[in-house]
Amino acid sequence: MRSYAGFVLDRSESLRFLGGILEGRSIKRDKVAGCRFPRSFLTTKTKVMTTSSLYHTQGIRGFKYEKTERVGLTEIYYLHSTTHSLSCPCCGSKSTTLVKTGKTRDIRGLCIGFKQTIMRVSTRRILCRDCGSSIQEPIDFTPAAYVGYTKWVVKFVLGLRSSMSIRDAARLTGLNWESVKNIEKKYLSKKYKTVRLGDVEYLGIDEVYLGKKLGYITVVRDLDTGAVLYIGKGKGGDSLKPFNNRIRRKAKRVKAVAIDMANSYSAWVAELLPDADIVYDHFHVIKLMNERMDGLRKSTMNKLADEQKKELKGKRFLILRNQENLSAEAAQELKKLRFEFKDLGTASIMKEYLRNIYRMADSEELARTAFMLWCEKAETSAIACLKQMAKTIRKRIEGLVSFWKHHRITSASQEGFNNKIGWLTRQAYGYKDQQYLHLKIYDLPNLKTRKYL
């Protein structure tokens, strides 16, 4: 037996009664399943919102619910504060009076289903009898003094931003696009106010070009964790000056720094991290070799007659592409070009020789010997670009063999991260707010670039 509103029903009767309610059948009689109920039990109207519901669905406490007004797809809840006394925000005196202003303030709350909600709060002013100040009563369920949304809306927006664009989050919540951006910007500013270096041992440094307006930025990352440690405007050692004092404290802990082959970062590492080894990643070595080969291709074309130029025209990627990535037809075509253009053929073979050093050498000593043999062959070839490359390798030999010394440390993740920054800027069609962009880059290791249907 079960009891409803003071009336006793058996199991079958209660199921029939509740089933009718769930199925939406209108109950016009006061007799259900053979039991009589008072008409008030079936016709009582419940409130749309209660003060308790405001707390559990919107995180609002200290305010009492009055009534609801519906305007289109918006629910407007009228509230007033239940606080009887407040201290003066200026002097802290308790000799204050709360005065109603007769005005209201609209604060956007969390959506309920497809409907947006607005809390229409009656405002009061705090009059202090000691200092004479008159200040509007603060609303504690908003994140700041003059913000038009609740604290729970902030949490909701931050949750949406992990899988939604700013525009979509703004449409769903009813907020302005700028408001959604500022919510995330404030959160990221607090999160990355101080970026801890922790137990960093391996650093990666590289510059990224962001366009004509923003120019270059220099990104410093922890190669072990992938965390962004510093973002500087511009490129070269000057862009890292604000980072000097912080990294100097960790100088003894840092073992190696992976950089490109530019002199600017090498000088910075030598000055700030004298005990750390410089590692020139093999990606940058092969990239430099490809640039030298492309220069040779252009100079070779300039010396040819117009009819002969057609044989090299459009062959840039064929010459620069890795040999194992060529199809059988492309490999045969490359073999023909190597035979017809001796200097280009020699340079192409020497590039593959250089790549094989990274593929086959298994120790620092073996790699050093292989690099020296490569330099000797390049210097005896009488090809200018190979001589230049040999000179660079001899000059940077310690940084090159450090690749093996530090267990094949690579800045490949750094290059991948640069591509991720490019993806980030393309998704937003550029950033006008540079500070916001830097904060998004700091948070980029936590952002998934893959979208699921």
N, C-alpha and C positions, 0 to 999 in steps of 0.2 A: 504494500500500500504506500502511496505517495501523497504528499500534501501540497496544494497550490493555493496560496492566498487564504489559508485557513480552511480549505475544502479538501476532503479526503477522496482520492481516486485510486482504483486498483490499477494494475500494470497495463491491461489492455485499454482502459479508458484514457490513461495518461498518454499512451502512444498515439491513439487516435487524435487526441487534442493537439499534441505537439506536432504531429504529422500535418495536420491542417494548417497550422501556423507556418511551418517550413515550406509547404507547397504554395503558400500565398492565397489559400481559399478564404474568401470573405466569410466571416461568422456573424450572422445577423441576429441569430437567436441567442437567448441566454441559457439555452439548454444544449450541452455537448456531451455525447456519449452517455446519455441518461442521467447526467448530473446537472444541477442548477447552479449557475454562477451569477453574482450580481453584475448588472450592466457596466458598472464602473470598472470591473476587472478587465472587460473586453474592450472598453472604449477609452481608457486612460491614456493620455498623450504624454510621452516622455520628452524630456528636453533634448535638443540636438547636441548640446555640449554642456559639460559641467566643469566646475572648478577643478575637480579631480582629474577629469579627462585632459584638461589643459596641461596639467603637470606631466601626465604620462605620455601624451602625444606631442607636446610642444616644448616641454622642459620649463614651463612657466610656474613659478610659485610666488606667493605674496600678493596675488591679484585675484579678484573675484569676478566670475563670469556674470554678465547681466542678460544679454540677449544676442540673437543671431540675425543678421540681415544678409539676404542673398541678392547678388547683382550679377546676372549672367552665370559664368562659371567660377565666380569668386564668392567665398564665404567670409563675411565680416563679423568678427566676434567683438562685442563691446565689453571692455574690462575696466575695472577701477582698482586702485591700490588699497590694500587692507592695513597698511602701516599707519600707526596712529601718531608716532613721533619720530623725528630724525634729528641728528646733530647737524650743526652748521658746517658745510664743506669748507668754509673759509677759516673760521676761528675754532671750530670744534665745540662751540658752546651748545648746551642742551636747551637753552632758553629760546626755543624756536616755535613757530606756528606754521601749520600747513594750510595753505589757502587754495581753494579751487579756482582755476582760471576760466572754466567754462569752455575750454578748447580741448581738442583731441589730437592724438598723434597716431599715425598709421605705421605699423611695423609688420613686415611680411614674415609669415611663419611657414612651416613645412606644408607641402601639398597633402591633401587628403583625397586619395584616388585621383580623378582627373580635375579636381577643383583646387584652385589656389586659395590660400587663406591670408587674411589680414587681421591683425590684432589692433582694434581701435581703442586706444588707451586714453582715459580722461587724465589730463595733466594737472599738476599742482605745483605751487612754488613754495620754497622754504624761506620764510621771513625770520631773520635773526634779530632779536631785540638787543643783543650786545654790540655787534659790529654793524648792524643796519643793512646787511646784504640781502639781496633777493635773488635766489637761484632756483632754477627749475629742478624739480625732484628727479633724481636719476632713475632710470629703468634698468634693473639689474639683469634682465634676461636678454639684453643686447650686448654685443661684444665691445662696443665703444659708446661714447656719449651721444653722438648725433648720427648713429647708423640706423638705417631703415630695415633691418632684418635681425632675426634672433640668433642666439648662439648655436642652436641646433641646426639652423639653416647653413651656418658656416661649416659644420661637420658634414652635412649632407652634400654641399657643393664640393668639398674636398674629396669626398668619396666618389662623386660623379666624374671628377676631372681625371681619374685614373683610366677611364674608358670612354670619355666623352670630350668633344671639343668645347671651347668656351661658349660658342654660339648655342650649341645644343643644351648645355647646362643652364644657360640663361633663359632659353625658351621654356624648359621644364619647370624651373623654379619661379619664373616671372621676374627675375632680377635683370638689371641692366648689364650689358656686356662688360662694361668697365668695372662694375661692382664684382662680378665673378672673377675677373682678372685680379682685382685688388685683394680679394679674399685669399687667392692662391699666393699672390706676391707677398702678402703679410706673413702667411704661414711659412713660406720658403725663407723669407728674411730672418725669421726667428730660428728656423731649423739650421740655417747655414751662417748664422751670425759669427760663430767661431768654428772653423773647420780644424779639427784636431789631426795632427800628423801621426799620432800613435806610434807604433813600432815600424815605421816605414823603412824598408831596406833597399828597394829598387824603384827608381823614379823614371818616368817617361816624360819628355818635354818635346812639344811640337807646336807649330803655329798653324792657325786656321784662318782662311780668308772668308769674310762674311759679306763682302760686297763693297761698293764704292762708299756708301754712307758710314758703315761701321768699320770698314777696313780689316786689319789683322787683329787677332787675339792670340795670346800664348797660353797654352793649357798645360798644367803640370798634374800628372796623375801618379797614383800608387799602382805599379804594375802588378802587384800581388792581389790587391783587393779590387782594383778598378776604380777606386774613389777619386774624385777630382779634388785636388788639394789647393789649387790656386788658378785664377784666371787673370791675366794681365792684358792691358790694352797695348796694341802694337806688337812688334816682334823683336827678337834679339835680347841681349843681356839687359838693356835698359828697361824693358817691360817687366823684368823680374825683380827690380829693386825693392818694391814694397814687400816682397817675399823673403828678402835676404835675412832679416833678423830672426824670423821664425825657423827657417831651414838651417841657420847657423847653429841653433841649439841641438839639432839632430845630426850634425856633421859627422860625428864619430860612428853613428849607427848606420848611415847610408853606405851601402857597398858598391853600387854601380848606378849610373845614369845612362839611359838609352836616348840618344839624340840623333838628329840628322847630321850631315857632314858639313854644316855651316860653322864658320869660325866663331860666330857670336856666342853660341851656347857653350862651346868648348872653353872659351875664356872664362865664362861665368862659373862653370863647374870647377875649373882649376883654382879659382879664387875662393869660392865659398865652400867647396867640398874637396879639399886637397887629398883626402884619403880615399875618395871614391874613384872607381875606374870608369872611364868613358867607354861606352859601347856603341859602335856604329852598326846599326842594324843592317842585315843583308839586303833588305828591301831597298834601302837608300843607296847601297852600293850598286845594285843592279839597275836601279833607276838612273843613277848618274852615268853608268855605262851605256844605257839606252839613249840618253840625251847626247852623249858623245857620238854614238853611231848615227843618230839622226842628223847631226851636224855634218858628218862625213857623207851621208846620202845626199844632202842638199848641195854640198860643195861639188860632189861628183856630177850631179845633174847640171849644175851651172857650166861645167866644162864640156858637156856633150852638145852635139848638134840637135836640132829640133826633132828629127826623126828618131834619134837614139833616146831622147828624153822619154818618149812614150813607153819604153821598156821599164823604166823605173817609176813612172807616174802611177800613183795609187798603190805602190808596193810598201809603203811605210810600215803598216802593221804586219805585213808578211815578214819583213826583215826583223822587226823588234819582238815578235811573238815568240814565246818559249817553244822549243823544238818539239817537245812531247805533246803540245796542244795543236800541232798541225795535222791536217788530214794528209792522206797519201798523195793526193793531187797537189796540195800546197807544198808539201815537202819536196816533191819533184821540181816544182817551180822555183823554190828557194835554192835548190842544188844548181839549177841552171843559171840563176842570178849570181851565185857565188863563183861559178866558172867564168862568166862573162865579165864581171867586175871584180877584179882580184882583191883590191883594197877592202871593198865591202865584204867580200867573202871571208877574208882573213879576220876582219873585225867581228863578223858574225860567229865564226868558229871560236875566237878568243872569248867572246861573251859566254858561250856555252861552257867553255873551259872554266871560266870564273864561277859560273853557277854550280858546276860539279864539285868545286872545292867545298862549298857549303853542304853539298849533298853527301860527299864521301869522307871528308876529314872527320876524325872522331876525337881529336885532341888538339890542345893549343899548339904544341910543337909541330905536329904534322901540318896544321893549317898555316903556320908561319912559313914553313919550308915551301908549301905549295904556292903561297902568295909571292914569295921571292922568285921562284921559278917562272911564274906567270909574268912578273915584271921584267925578267931577263928576256923572255921571248918577245914581249911587247916592245921593249927598247931596241931589239935587233930587227924589228919589222919595218922600220922607217916610215910608219904611219903615224901622223901627228896626233890623232885622237887617242891611239893606244899608248903613245909616249906620255901624253898628259895624264891618262888614267894610271899608268905605272908610277908616275911621280906622286900622284895623290895617294896611292896605296902605300908607297914607301913612307910617306909623311904620316899617314894615319894607321900604321901597322899595329900599334899597341891597342888602339880602339877596336880594330877589326878582330884581332885574336882574342880580345876580351869576351867576344861572343861565346867562345868555347870555355873560357875560364869560369864564366858565371852560368854554366849549364844551359847554354844556348838561349840566353835571355833575348827577347825580341820585343820590338815596339809595334808588332803587327796589330795588337789590340788597340794601340794608340791611333793607328791609321784607320782601323775600323770605327773607333770612337769619333774620329774626324768626319767620317761618312755619316755617322749618326747625328752629329751636329748639323750637317748639311740637310739631312732629312727633317730635323726639327725646324729649321728656318724655312724649308720649302712648304711644310705643312701649314705654317702661319703666313706664307707669302711675305716673309720678312718681319722684322721686329722694329717698332719705333722706340720702344722702351728698352734701352740697353741694359739697365740694371735687372729688369725682369728676365731678359735673355740670359744673362750670366747666371741668375738663380736657376733657370730651367736647365742650363748646362750642368750646374752642380748636381741637380737632381736627375740628370739623364741616365746614370747607371741604374736607377730604380725604375725607369720608364720602359715599358714594353712597346717596341715599335711594330710588332706584328698584331694585326687586327683579325679577330675571328668573327665569322658570320653567326 
